[in-house]
Amino acid sequence: MTSAPASATQAWSLPKKIAVGACAILTVYLAATYLVVPALWKHHVHKHPSLEDTPGITHTSSGIPGDPINVALIGTKAEVVRIMLASQWYPADPLSLKSCLEIAAASVLKRPDPAAPVSSLYLFGRQEDLAFEQEVGDNPRHRHHVRFWQTEKVDSDGRPIWVGSAVYDRRVGLSKTTGQITHVTAANVDAERDYLFQCLEKTGELADRYVVDNFHKTKEGKNGGGDPWHTDGNLYVGVIKSGG
């Protein structure tokens, strides 16, 4: 009895190898898709509580809708202050008549004002817990700024979650709703959200970052000064390294 030629055996074995390889790839894909990834996601959700029930819009003291929430940080107050200072964003002064007149004078004279005040906005029934800003050149008419509120949520390490509103001031003007001297804000709040996280990442102090997709269902509006805003609806979350 003659055996099959070697070439025929090789011809039959090649499809078998391809089939076996395809089955192996399919098995790995199914395991990753239906077992590993969901398990990792559950761990992620367990470690970092959901923010979907967090209010998405701040309000003025008169109850007028303000700037949208678009950023969040996880860490102690000291860690939040540390990473913001490391990213060269500095604490803003409390708002007062004196500080309003000072920023108006600085704008007219084009003097730098690294600690210019931010107007108070409210979330959870209280004004911001922390506020930071970063100058743009030597002209106080332009600046980056962000307000943070500490939430009642904590991560698995017991560190609080802070939600914030990062907005870019493009010039000084009068509020369309109150007539007071204020900064007029840029409409693209996503650009300021992205810029803040670029600054944070450069510090090397972020242990992790992730995105809460569609945090905002309403993706455009006007703030307390009557300035329009729009967003893709996503919330950026940064996890600060512990200690340090």
C-alpha positions as CSV (number, residue, x, y, z in Angstrom):
1,M,0.0,0.0,0.0
2,T,1.5,3.3,-1.1
3,S,1.4,6.3,1.2
4,A,0.2,9.7,0.1
5,P,2.8,11.9,-1.4
6,A,4.4,14.4,1.0
7,S,3.2,17.3,-1.0
8,A,-0.4,16.2,-0.6
9,T,0.0,15.8,3.1
10,Q,1.4,19.3,3.4
11,A,-1.5,20.6,1.2
12,W,-4.0,19.1,3.7
13,S,-2.1,20.2,6.8
14,L,-2.0,23.9,5.8
15,P,-5.7,24.4,5.9
16,K,-5.9,22.6,9.2
17,K,-3.2,24.9,10.6
18,I,-5.1,27.9,9.4
19,A,-8.4,26.6,10.9
20,V,-6.7,25.9,14.2
21,G,-5.1,29.3,14.3
22,A,-8.4,31.0,13.4
23,C,-10.1,29.1,16.2
24,A,-7.4,30.1,18.7
25,I,-7.8,33.8,17.7
26,L,-11.6,33.6,18.0
27,T,-11.3,32.0,21.4
28,V,-9.0,34.7,22.7
29,Y,-11.3,37.4,21.2
30,L,-14.4,35.9,22.9
31,A,-12.7,35.5,26.2
32,A,-11.4,39.1,26.1
33,T,-14.7,40.5,25.0
34,Y,-17.0,38.7,27.2
35,L,-14.9,37.8,30.3
36,V,-11.8,39.9,30.7
37,V,-13.0,43.3,29.6
38,P,-16.2,43.2,31.6
39,A,-14.3,42.0,34.7
40,L,-11.9,44.9,34.3
41,W,-14.7,47.4,33.8
42,K,-16.5,46.1,36.9
43,H,-13.2,46.6,38.8
44,H,-12.9,50.1,37.4
45,V,-16.5,51.0,38.4
46,H,-15.9,49.5,41.9
47,K,-12.7,51.5,42.4
48,H,-14.1,54.7,40.9
49,P,-17.7,55.4,41.7
50,S,-20.1,56.5,39.0
51,L,-20.5,60.2,38.4
52,E,-23.6,59.9,36.2
53,D,-25.9,61.2,38.9
54,T,-23.7,64.3,39.6
55,P,-25.3,67.6,38.6
56,G,-23.9,68.8,35.3
57,I,-24.5,72.5,35.5
58,T,-23.5,75.1,38.1
59,H,-25.7,78.0,39.1
60,T,-25.2,81.6,40.1
61,S,-26.3,82.9,43.5
62,S,-29.5,84.0,41.8
63,G,-30.2,80.5,40.5
64,I,-29.3,81.3,36.9
65,P,-27.6,78.3,35.1
66,G,-23.8,78.8,35.0
67,D,-20.9,77.0,33.5
68,P,-21.0,73.2,32.8
69,I,-19.1,70.6,34.7
70,N,-16.5,69.1,32.5
71,V,-13.6,67.8,34.7
72,A,-13.1,65.8,37.8
73,L,-10.1,64.9,40.0
74,I,-9.8,62.1,42.6
75,G,-7.5,62.9,45.5
76,T,-7.3,64.6,48.8
77,K,-7.5,68.4,49.0
78,A,-3.8,68.6,49.5
79,E,-3.2,66.4,46.5
80,V,-5.5,68.5,44.3
81,V,-3.7,71.7,45.4
82,R,-0.3,70.0,44.8
83,I,-1.0,68.9,41.3
84,M,-2.6,72.2,40.3
85,L,0.4,74.2,41.5
86,A,2.7,71.8,39.8
87,S,0.8,72.4,36.5
88,Q,1.2,76.1,37.1
89,W,-2.4,76.9,37.8
90,Y,-2.6,79.1,40.9
91,P,-5.3,79.9,43.5
92,A,-7.7,82.7,42.6
93,D,-8.6,85.4,45.1
94,P,-12.1,85.6,46.7
95,L,-14.5,87.8,44.8
96,S,-15.1,91.2,46.3
97,L,-15.9,94.8,45.1
98,K,-12.3,95.7,45.7
99,S,-11.0,92.7,43.6
100,C,-13.5,93.5,40.8
101,L,-12.2,97.0,40.6
102,E,-8.6,95.8,40.7
103,I,-9.2,93.4,37.8
104,A,-11.0,96.1,35.8
105,A,-8.0,98.5,36.4
106,A,-5.5,95.8,35.5
107,S,-7.4,95.1,32.3
108,V,-7.5,98.7,31.2
109,L,-3.8,99.1,32.1
110,K,-2.9,95.6,30.7
111,R,-1.1,94.7,34.0
112,P,-0.7,91.0,34.9
113,D,-2.9,89.8,37.7
114,P,-1.9,86.2,38.6
115,A,-4.4,86.0,41.5
116,A,-7.4,87.7,39.9
117,P,-10.8,86.6,41.4
118,V,-13.4,84.3,39.8
119,S,-17.1,84.9,40.4
120,S,-18.7,82.5,42.7
121,L,-20.8,79.6,41.2
122,Y,-22.8,77.1,43.1
123,L,-23.2,73.3,43.0
124,F,-24.7,71.1,45.7
125,G,-26.1,74.3,47.2
126,R,-22.7,75.9,47.9
127,Q,-20.1,77.9,46.1
128,E,-16.9,76.3,44.8
129,D,-14.4,74.8,47.3
130,L,-11.3,75.6,45.3
131,A,-10.6,77.9,42.3
132,F,-7.5,78.1,40.2
133,E,-6.3,80.1,37.2
134,Q,-3.5,80.5,34.8
135,E,-2.5,83.7,33.1
136,V,-2.1,84.0,29.3
137,G,0.8,86.3,28.7
138,D,0.7,89.6,30.7
139,N,-2.9,90.5,29.8
140,P,-5.4,89.8,32.5
141,R,-8.2,90.0,30.0
142,H,-7.3,86.4,28.9
143,R,-6.9,83.5,31.3
144,H,-7.6,79.9,32.0
145,H,-9.6,79.1,35.1
146,V,-11.3,76.2,36.9
147,R,-13.6,75.8,39.9
148,F,-13.8,72.6,42.0
149,W,-16.4,71.2,44.3
150,Q,-15.8,68.3,46.6
151,T,-18.5,65.6,46.2
152,E,-19.7,63.1,48.8
153,K,-18.3,60.3,46.7
154,V,-15.0,58.6,47.5
155,D,-12.9,56.0,45.7
156,S,-11.8,52.6,47.1
157,D,-9.0,54.3,49.0
158,G,-11.4,56.7,50.7
159,R,-10.1,59.8,48.7
160,P,-12.8,62.3,47.7
161,I,-13.9,63.0,44.1
162,W,-13.9,66.6,43.0
163,V,-15.9,67.8,40.1
164,G,-15.1,71.0,38.3
165,S,-15.8,73.5,35.6
166,A,-12.9,74.6,33.4
167,V,-13.6,77.6,31.2
168,Y,-11.4,80.0,29.2
169,D,-11.9,83.8,29.7
170,R,-11.4,85.5,26.3
171,R,-12.0,89.2,27.4
172,V,-13.3,91.4,30.1
173,G,-16.8,92.9,29.6
174,L,-20.2,93.4,31.2
175,S,-22.4,90.5,32.2
176,K,-25.4,90.2,29.8
177,T,-27.6,89.2,32.8
178,T,-26.4,91.5,35.7
179,G,-24.4,94.3,34.0
180,Q,-21.5,93.6,36.4
181,I,-17.9,93.7,35.3
182,T,-16.9,90.1,34.5
183,H,-14.9,88.0,32.1
184,V,-16.6,86.9,28.9
185,T,-16.0,83.2,28.4
186,A,-15.2,81.1,25.3
187,A,-18.0,78.9,24.0
188,N,-15.8,75.8,23.4
189,V,-15.5,74.4,27.0
190,D,-14.1,71.2,25.7
191,A,-10.9,73.0,24.6
192,E,-10.4,74.3,28.1
193,R,-11.1,70.8,29.5
194,D,-8.5,69.3,27.2
195,Y,-5.9,72.0,28.0
196,L,-6.3,71.5,31.7
197,F,-5.6,67.8,31.3
198,Q,-2.6,68.5,29.1
199,C,-1.2,70.6,32.0
200,L,-2.0,67.9,34.5
201,E,-0.4,65.1,32.5
202,K,2.9,67.1,32.2
203,T,3.3,67.1,36.0
204,G,3.6,63.3,36.1
205,E,1.3,63.3,39.1
206,L,-1.7,61.5,37.4
207,A,-1.9,57.8,38.2
208,D,-4.8,57.3,35.8
209,R,-7.3,59.1,33.7
210,Y,-10.6,58.1,32.0
211,V,-13.6,59.6,30.3
212,V,-17.3,59.5,31.3
213,D,-19.0,59.4,27.9
214,N,-22.2,61.4,27.5
215,F,-22.0,62.9,31.0
216,H,-24.0,65.8,29.5
217,K,-27.2,65.0,27.7
218,T,-27.8,68.6,26.9
219,K,-24.7,69.8,25.1
220,E,-25.2,73.5,24.7
221,G,-26.5,76.4,26.7
222,K,-25.6,79.8,28.2
223,N,-23.9,80.6,31.5
224,G,-24.7,83.1,34.1
225,G,-23.2,85.9,32.2
226,G,-25.2,85.1,29.1
227,D,-22.2,83.6,27.2
228,P,-23.0,80.6,25.1
229,W,-21.2,77.2,25.6
230,H,-21.1,73.9,23.8
231,T,-19.6,70.5,24.6
232,D,-19.2,67.0,23.2
233,G,-20.8,65.9,26.5
234,N,-17.8,64.0,27.9
235,L,-16.4,64.4,31.4
236,Y,-12.6,63.9,31.9
237,V,-11.5,62.3,35.2
238,G,-8.0,62.3,36.6
239,V,-6.8,60.1,39.4
240,I,-4.0,61.8,41.3
241,K,-1.1,59.7,42.6
242,S,-1.4,59.2,46.4
243,G,0.9,60.8,48.8
244,G,4.0,62.7,47.7
